[in-house]
Amino acid sequence: MPRPFIAYATEKSKSKSEELSYRTYVTDCLAGLLGGGQRWVDSVTPQEDIDAEAVIDDVIKRAGLEVT
């Protein structure tokens, strides 16, 4: 039973990845033709390296949680 689902999930993931790659390519081409400065992929990927501990501490602080 799990094998067909795993094959389906793998293929669906591959297809989604190809679709997103194509969208990125088309968006970058259109931006280049229209004189756009920033690439789409640059706007959706993080620009800075954030330490996992810093993210955890920030979430705890913003949520008002107390870790014991």
Phi and psi restraints in degrees (value plus and minus 20) as a CYANA .aco file:
   2 PRO   PHI     -87.4   -47.4
   2 PRO   PSI     -46.2    -6.2
   3 ARG   PHI     -81.8   -41.8
   3 ARG   PSI     -66.1   -26.1
   4 PRO   PHI     -82.6   -42.6
   4 PRO   PSI     -56.9   -16.9
   5 PHE   PHI     -86.5   -46.5
   5 PHE   PSI     -61.7   -21.7
   6 ILE   PHI     -83.1   -43.1
   6 ILE   PSI     -61.8   -21.8
   7 ALA   PHI     -83.5   -43.5
   7 ALA   PSI     -62.0   -22.0
   8 TYR   PHI     -82.7   -42.7
   8 TYR   PSI     -67.7   -27.7
   9 ALA   PHI     -82.9   -42.9
   9 ALA   PSI     -60.5   -20.5
  10 THR   PHI     -83.5   -43.5
  10 THR   PSI     -65.6   -25.6
  11 GLU   PHI     -86.5   -46.5
  11 GLU   PSI     -59.5   -19.5
  12 LYS   PHI     -83.3   -43.3
  12 LYS   PSI     -62.1   -22.1
  13 SER   PHI     -84.0   -44.0
  13 SER   PSI     -62.6   -22.6
  14 LYS   PHI     -83.6   -43.6
  14 LYS   PSI     -63.6   -23.6
  15 SER   PHI     -85.2   -45.2
  15 SER   PSI     -60.3   -20.3
  16 LYS   PHI     -84.7   -44.7
  16 LYS   PSI     -60.9   -20.9
  17 SER   PHI     -83.2   -43.2
  17 SER   PSI     -62.3   -22.3
  18 GLU   PHI     -84.8   -44.8
  18 GLU   PSI     -59.4   -19.4
  19 GLU   PHI     -83.9   -43.9
  19 GLU   PSI     -63.9   -23.9
  20 LEU   PHI     -86.7   -46.7
  20 LEU   PSI     -57.2   -17.2
  21 SER   PHI     -82.7   -42.7
  21 SER   PSI     -62.9   -22.9
  22 TYR   PHI     -84.5   -44.5
  22 TYR   PSI     -62.6   -22.6
  23 ARG   PHI     -81.2   -41.2
  23 ARG   PSI     -61.2   -21.2
  24 THR   PHI     -82.7   -42.7
  24 THR   PSI     -64.4   -24.4
  25 TYR   PHI     -80.4   -40.4
  25 TYR   PSI     -68.9   -28.9
  26 VAL   PHI     -83.3   -43.3
  26 VAL   PSI     -64.0   -24.0
  27 THR   PHI     -81.7   -41.7
  27 THR   PSI     -63.2   -23.2
  28 ASP   PHI     -84.3   -44.3
  28 ASP   PSI     -59.1   -19.1
  29 CYS   PHI     -84.9   -44.9
  29 CYS   PSI     -65.1   -25.1
  30 LEU   PHI     -84.3   -44.3
  30 LEU   PSI     -60.4   -20.4
  31 ALA   PHI     -84.0   -44.0
  31 ALA   PSI     -58.3   -18.3
  32 GLY   PHI     -85.7   -45.7
  32 GLY   PSI     -60.7   -20.7
  33 LEU   PHI     -88.1   -48.1
  33 LEU   PSI     -54.7   -14.7
  34 LEU   PHI    -112.6   -72.6
  34 LEU   PSI     -18.8    21.2
  35 GLY   PHI      61.6   101.6
  35 GLY   PSI       3.5    43.5
  36 GLY   PHI     -90.7   -50.7
  36 GLY   PSI     125.0   165.0
  37 GLY   PHI    -110.1   -70.1
  37 GLY   PSI     -59.3   -19.3
  38 GLN   PHI    -123.5   -83.5
  38 GLN   PSI     115.0   155.0
  39 ARG   PHI     -96.6   -56.6
  39 ARG   PSI     129.8   169.8
  40 TRP   PHI     -80.6   -40.6
  40 TRP   PSI     -63.0   -23.0
  41 VAL   PHI     -83.9   -43.9
  41 VAL   PSI     -49.1    -9.1
  42 ASP   PHI     -92.0   -52.0
  42 ASP   PSI     -46.3    -6.3
  43 SER   PHI    -102.5   -62.5
  43 SER   PSI     -36.6     3.4
  44 VAL   PHI    -128.1   -88.1
  44 VAL   PSI     -25.9    14.1
  45 THR   PHI    -124.6   -84.6
  45 THR   PSI     124.2   164.2
  46 PRO   PHI     -83.2   -43.2
  46 PRO   PSI     119.3   159.3
  47 GLN   PHI    -115.0   -75.0
  47 GLN   PSI     -34.9     5.1
  48 GLU   PHI    -143.1  -103.1
  48 GLU   PSI     134.0   174.0
  49 ASP   PHI    -106.3   -66.3
  49 ASP   PSI      95.8   135.8
  50 ILE   PHI    -130.5   -90.5
  50 ILE   PSI     108.8   148.8
  51 ASP   PHI     -88.9   -48.9
  51 ASP   PSI     118.8   158.8
  52 ALA   PHI     -80.3   -40.3
  52 ALA   PSI     -58.6   -18.6
  53 GLU   PHI     -82.6   -42.6
  53 GLU   PSI     -58.6   -18.6
  54 ALA   PHI     -85.5   -45.5
  54 ALA   PSI     -58.9   -18.9
  55 VAL   PHI     -85.6   -45.6
  55 VAL   PSI     -65.2   -25.2
  56 ILE   PHI     -81.3   -41.3
  56 ILE   PSI     -66.4   -26.4
  57 ASP   PHI     -81.0   -41.0
  57 ASP   PSI     -59.6   -19.6
  58 ASP   PHI     -85.6   -45.6
  58 ASP   PSI     -62.2   -22.2
  59 VAL   PHI     -85.0   -45.0
  59 VAL   PSI     -63.4   -23.4
  60 ILE   PHI     -81.4   -41.4
  60 ILE   PSI     -63.9   -23.9
  61 LYS   PHI     -85.5   -45.5
  61 LYS   PSI     -66.3   -26.3
  62 ARG   PHI     -86.3   -46.3
  62 ARG   PSI     -53.0   -13.0
  63 ALA   PHI    -103.0   -63.0
  63 ALA   PSI     -30.4     9.6
  64 GLY   PHI      52.4    92.4
  64 GLY   PSI       8.8    48.8
  65 LEU   PHI    -105.8   -65.8
  65 LEU   PSI     137.7   177.7
  66 GLU   PHI    -144.1  -104.1
  66 GLU   PSI      97.0   137.0
  67 VAL   PHI    -115.4   -75.4
  67 VAL   PSI     108.5   148.5
